[in-house]
Amino acid sequence: MKRLQQYTATARICAKGVFDGGLLSVAGEYLVRFLQLILLVQIWRSFGESSVLPDGMSLPVLLTYTLMASVFRQQLDIITPATSALWEGSITGRYLRPCPVLGGLAAETIGRWWIPVFLFYSVPVLLISPLLGISPLPASAWNLVFFLISLALSASLGFALDFIYASMAIRMKNGCWAAQMVREALTQLFTGALIPFAMLPGWAGQLLSWLPTGSIASAPLSIYVGGAGSSPLYLIGLQLFWNAVLWPISLWIFHKSEERMISYGG
């Protein structure tokens, strides 16, 4: 209970500090994200008018998939402050806090990005989505239940992968920021958040869906829209498998990398 209170306090402090840099800077980020959503929606609509969508992926389903990928982007693309704190030199201060470093980084992520983005971006976008001609509703009530379970497993897997990336950044020293940029560019493609795997050639989409990155965005979003090809139980089972495999690896690699940690800045 005490540990939970510590994590909750950390998340609350980080959430309150989001607007310290000014409302315009945060609003600008949300505006860019919204414009990206509009642009992608127009691209998919042009595909639908040209009748080039694959079998089993109708235009309304594709638009709902894209909408929810934008709404839950923070949960489907976990980026903790680990790498940036290493570069800034603030990582050392996290070892002085009365809670585990990895747990504190997760709490910071939830407070700094999950809560503000959901309140000031996700909720407004969901409310105006019908005006954009997009249905925000899941395929069924059961799909919503399975989606919430899958989303939790996706976030867990995302944290495990982020700590692995952070461990690689520790070992790369000066190259850690470049690695972070490459990672962010590749994540959108290999998770299925930007382009649904159903839009890719059959073998490519199937291969990517088997990878751990495919269980991050493609699995919960496919469950939400009722995508053809895989049952919710199969996708959730695959997520459980990758969580069981990657979390021990993530913890082991991170703790081994701590021995080589060199923090710049500060």
C-alpha positions in Angstrom: 0.0 0.0 0.0 2.8 2.4 0.9 4.5 1.7 -2.4 1.3 2.4 -4.3 0.9 5.7 -2.5 4.5 6.6 -3.5 3.8 5.9 -7.2 0.5 7.7 -7.0 2.1 10.8 -5.5 4.8 10.7 -8.2 2.2 10.5 -11.0 0.2 13.3 -9.4 3.2 15.6 -9.2 4.2 15.0 -12.8 0.7 15.6 -14.0 0.6 19.0 -12.2 3.9 20.0 -13.8 2.8 19.4 -17.4 1.8 23.0 -18.0 4.8 24.6 -16.2 6.2 25.3 -19.7 3.1 27.2 -20.7 -0.3 26.2 -22.2 0.6 27.1 -25.7 3.5 24.6 -25.9 1.3 21.7 -24.8 -1.7 22.9 -27.0 0.6 23.0 -30.0 1.7 19.4 -29.5 -2.0 18.3 -29.3 -2.8 20.4 -32.4 -0.1 18.7 -34.4 -1.3 15.3 -33.3 -4.9 16.2 -34.3 -3.7 17.4 -37.7 -1.8 14.1 -38.2 -5.1 12.3 -37.5 -7.0 14.4 -40.0 -4.4 13.9 -42.7 -4.3 10.1 -42.2 -8.1 9.9 -42.2 -8.2 11.7 -45.6 -5.6 9.3 -47.0 -7.7 6.3 -45.9 -10.8 7.9 -47.4 -9.1 8.3 -50.7 -8.1 4.6 -50.6 -11.7 3.7 -49.9 -13.0 5.8 -52.8 -10.4 4.0 -55.0 -11.6 0.6 -53.8 -8.1 -0.5 -52.9 -8.8 -1.5 -49.3 -8.0 -5.2 -48.6 -10.7 -7.8 -48.0 -12.0 -7.7 -44.4 -11.0 -4.1 -43.8 -13.9 -1.7 -44.6 -13.4 2.0 -44.5 -15.5 2.6 -41.3 -13.4 -0.1 -39.5 -10.2 1.5 -40.8 -11.2 4.9 -39.7 -12.2 3.7 -36.2 -8.8 1.9 -36.0 -7.0 5.1 -36.8 -9.0 7.1 -34.4 -8.4 4.8 -31.5 -4.7 4.6 -32.4 -4.5 8.4 -32.0 -6.7 8.5 -28.8 -4.6 5.8 -27.0 -1.2 6.7 -28.6 0.5 7.3 -25.2 -0.6 3.8 -24.0 0.3 2.2 -27.3 3.7 3.8 -27.6 5.4 3.8 -24.2 8.3 6.1 -23.9 9.5 6.6 -20.3 11.8 9.4 -19.2 14.6 6.9 -18.8 16.7 7.8 -21.9 16.1 11.5 -21.7 17.0 11.5 -18.0 20.2 9.6 -18.8 21.2 12.3 -21.3 20.2 15.2 -19.1 22.0 13.8 -16.1 18.8 13.7 -13.9 18.8 9.9 -13.8 21.0 9.9 -10.7 18.4 11.8 -8.7 15.9 9.0 -9.3 18.2 6.6 -7.3 17.8 8.8 -4.3 14.0 8.5 -4.2 12.3 6.2 -1.8 10.9 3.9 -4.5 12.4 1.6 -7.2 13.8 3.4 -10.2 11.8 1.5 -12.8 8.5 1.8 -10.9 9.2 5.6 -10.5 9.8 5.9 -14.2 6.5 4.2 -15.0 4.7 6.5 -12.5 6.3 9.5 -14.2 5.1 8.3 -17.6 1.6 7.9 -16.4 1.5 11.3 -14.7 3.3 13.3 -17.3 1.7 11.9 -20.4 -1.2 9.5 -19.8 -3.4 11.7 -17.6 -3.0 15.1 -19.4 -3.2 13.6 -22.9 -6.3 11.6 -22.1 -8.0 14.6 -20.5 -7.0 17.3 -23.0 -6.7 15.4 -26.2 -8.3 11.9 -26.1 -11.6 12.9 -24.6 -12.2 15.9 -26.9 -11.2 13.9 -30.0 -13.6 11.1 -29.0 -16.4 13.7 -28.5 -15.9 15.3 -31.9 -15.2 12.1 -33.8 -18.8 11.8 -35.0 -18.5 15.3 -36.6 -15.5 13.9 -38.5 -17.7 11.0 -39.8 -15.9 8.4 -37.6 -17.6 6.0 -35.2 -15.7 5.7 -31.8 -17.7 2.7 -30.8 -16.2 -0.8 -30.5 -17.4 -3.8 -32.5 -19.3 -5.1 -29.5 -19.5 -4.9 -25.7 -17.3 -8.0 -25.5 -14.8 -6.5 -27.8 -14.6 -3.5 -25.4 -13.9 -5.8 -22.5 -11.2 -7.7 -24.3 -9.8 -4.4 -25.6 -9.3 -3.1 -22.0 -7.5 -6.3 -21.0 -5.4 -6.2 -24.1 -4.6 -2.5 -23.6 -3.3 -3.2 -20.1 -1.1 -6.0 -21.4 0.1 -3.8 -24.3 1.1 -1.1 -21.8 3.0 -3.6 -19.7 4.8 -5.0 -22.7 5.6 -1.4 -23.8 7.3 -0.7 -20.5 9.3 -3.8 -20.8 10.5 -2.9 -24.3 11.2 0.7 -23.2 13.5 -0.5 -20.4 15.3 -2.7 -22.9 15.8 0.3 -25.2 17.0 2.4 -22.2 19.5 -0.3 -21.4 20.8 -0.1 -24.9 21.0 3.7 -24.6 23.1 3.3 -21.5 25.6 1.1 -23.3 25.7 3.4 -26.3 26.6 6.4 -24.2 26.9 9.4 -26.6 24.7 7.7 -29.2 21.7 7.2 -26.9 19.7 10.1 -28.3 20.2 9.0 -31.9 19.1 5.5 -30.9 16.0 7.1 -29.4 15.1 8.9 -32.6 15.5 5.8 -34.7 13.4 3.8 -32.2 10.5 6.3 -32.3 10.5 6.3 -36.1 10.4 2.5 -36.4 7.8 2.0 -33.6 4.9 3.4 -35.5 5.4 1.0 -38.3 6.3 -2.2 -36.5 3.5 -1.9 -33.8 0.7 -1.4 -36.4 -0.3 2.0 -34.9 0.3 3.9 -38.1 -0.6 1.3 -40.8 -2.8 -1.7 -39.8 -1.1 -5.0 -40.6 -4.1 -5.9 -42.7 -3.0 -3.1 -45.1 0.3 -4.8 -45.7 1.1 -7.8 -47.9 -0.2 -11.0 -46.3 3.1 -12.5 -45.3 4.4 -9.1 -43.9 1.4 -8.4 -41.8 1.4 -11.9 -40.4 5.1 -11.8 -39.6 4.8 -8.4 -37.8 1.8 -9.6 -35.8 3.9 -12.4 -34.3 6.6 -10.0 -33.1 6.4 -8.5 -29.6 6.0 -5.1 -31.2 2.9 -6.4 -33.0 1.3 -7.1 -29.6 1.6 -3.5 -28.6 -0.8 -1.6 -30.9 -2.1 -4.0 -33.5 -3.5 -6.5 -31.0 -5.7 -4.2 -28.9 -6.8 -2.1 -31.9 -7.7 -5.1 -33.9 -9.7 -6.4 -30.9 -11.5 -3.1 -30.6 -12.7 -2.9 -34.2 -13.3 -6.7 -34.5 -10.6 -7.2 -37.1 -10.8 -10.4 -39.1 -8.1 -13.0 -38.9 -7.4 -13.5 -35.2 -9.6 -14.1 -32.2 -9.3 -11.8 -29.1 -8.3 -14.8 -26.9 -5.4 -15.6 -29.4 -4.2 -12.1 -29.4 -4.3 -11.7 -25.6 -2.6 -15.1 -25.3 0.2 -13.8 -27.5 0.5 -10.7 -25.4 0.8 -12.8 -22.2 3.5 -14.9 -23.8 5.6 -11.9 -24.8 5.1 -10.3 -21.4 6.3 -13.5 -19.7 9.3 -13.6 -22.0 10.4 -10.0 -22.1 9.9 -8.8 -18.5 12.6 -11.1 -17.1 14.9 -10.2 -19.9 14.2 -6.5 -19.5 14.9 -6.5 -15.7 18.1 -8.5 -16.1 19.4 -6.3 -19.0 18.6 -3.1 -17.2 20.2 -4.1 -13.9 23.3 -5.3 -15.8 23.5 -2.0 -17.7 23.3 0.0 -14.5 26.9 -1.1 -13.9 28.0 0.8 -17.0 25.9 3.9 -16.5 27.5 7.2 -17.4 25.1 10.2 -17.1 25.8 13.5 -19.0 24.5 16.9 -18.2 23.0 17.7 -14.8 
